[in-house]
Amino acid sequence: MKRFSVIFLILFLILFTALVKNSTKRVDDEIFATEESIRILKKDFENIKLEHNYLSSADNLLEFQTLYFEDELVKKDIQKIRIINQSSQKLEIKKLKFINE
């Protein structure tokens, strides 16, 4: 009886260890996949951020204006910008709302 209990305990521990190891491996695989996704998204974010910063800098915008638009662009007052909504048969004109207002 004592021998049977020891053998049963050893087999139980081996089985339990295998289950824990498989669970841990599965979790590690999920973590690795998530980290890879994050790494790819960070790279894309950095590229987009660099592109945005480069394209939206005042000097570059002025340079692009002279290169491509010459005198076609005119400066507008941001307070005069309105939003036009068309619903069924009527037009609605609303003032543009800013985030910090």
Buried (B, 14 or more C-beta within 10 A) or exposed (E): EEEEEEEEEEEEEEEEEEEEEEEEEEEEEEEEEEEEEEEEEEEEEEEEEEEEEEEEEEEEEEEEEEEEEEEEEEEEEEEEEEEEEEEEEEEEEEEEEEEEE
